[in-house]
Amino acid sequence: MTALTDAARRTIAEHETLALSGRDRVVFFDALVNLPASSERLQRAFAEHNRRVVP
């Protein structure tokens, strides 16, 4: 049972971990720091969401 539990934990950890290359890491963090302007379509989607969802 212990071996199965350990194997399950390793499998879950492998699927929860995201490994990025150096280039991917730079692009990812650049996108976080320098957010692109939201498009008209995205703005409409947020407006529709706010209309439908009660806070």
C-alpha positions as CSV (number, residue, x, y, z in Angstrom):
1,M,0.0,0.0,0.0
2,T,2.9,2.4,0.8
3,A,4.4,1.8,-2.6
4,L,1.1,2.6,-4.3
5,T,0.6,5.8,-2.2
6,D,4.2,6.9,-3.1
7,A,3.6,6.3,-6.8
8,A,0.3,8.2,-6.7
9,R,2.0,11.1,-5.0
10,R,4.8,11.2,-7.5
11,T,2.4,11.1,-10.4
12,I,0.3,13.9,-9.0
13,A,3.4,16.0,-8.3
14,E,4.6,15.5,-11.9
15,H,1.3,16.7,-13.3
16,E,1.1,19.7,-11.0
17,T,4.6,20.9,-11.8
18,L,5.2,23.1,-14.9
19,A,8.8,23.1,-16.2
20,L,9.7,26.0,-18.5
21,S,12.7,26.5,-20.6
22,G,14.7,29.7,-20.0
23,R,13.1,31.4,-23.0
24,D,9.6,30.3,-21.9
25,R,10.2,31.6,-18.4
26,V,11.2,35.0,-19.8
27,V,8.2,35.2,-22.1
28,F,5.8,34.2,-19.3
29,F,7.1,36.7,-16.8
30,D,7.2,39.4,-19.4
31,A,3.5,38.8,-20.2
32,L,2.7,39.1,-16.4
33,V,4.7,42.3,-16.0
34,N,3.6,43.9,-19.3
35,L,0.0,43.1,-19.7
36,P,-1.3,43.5,-23.2
37,A,-4.2,45.9,-23.7
38,S,-7.6,44.2,-23.5
39,S,-9.4,43.8,-26.8
40,E,-12.9,45.1,-27.5
41,R,-14.1,41.5,-27.5
42,L,-12.6,40.8,-24.0
43,Q,-14.1,44.0,-22.7
44,R,-17.6,42.9,-24.0
45,A,-17.1,39.5,-22.4
46,F,-16.4,41.1,-19.0
47,A,-19.3,43.4,-19.3
48,E,-21.6,40.5,-20.1
49,H,-20.2,38.5,-17.2
50,N,-20.8,41.5,-14.9
51,R,-24.3,41.7,-16.2
52,R,-25.1,38.0,-15.6
53,V,-23.3,37.3,-12.4
54,V,-24.7,38.8,-9.2
55,P,-21.9,39.9,-6.8
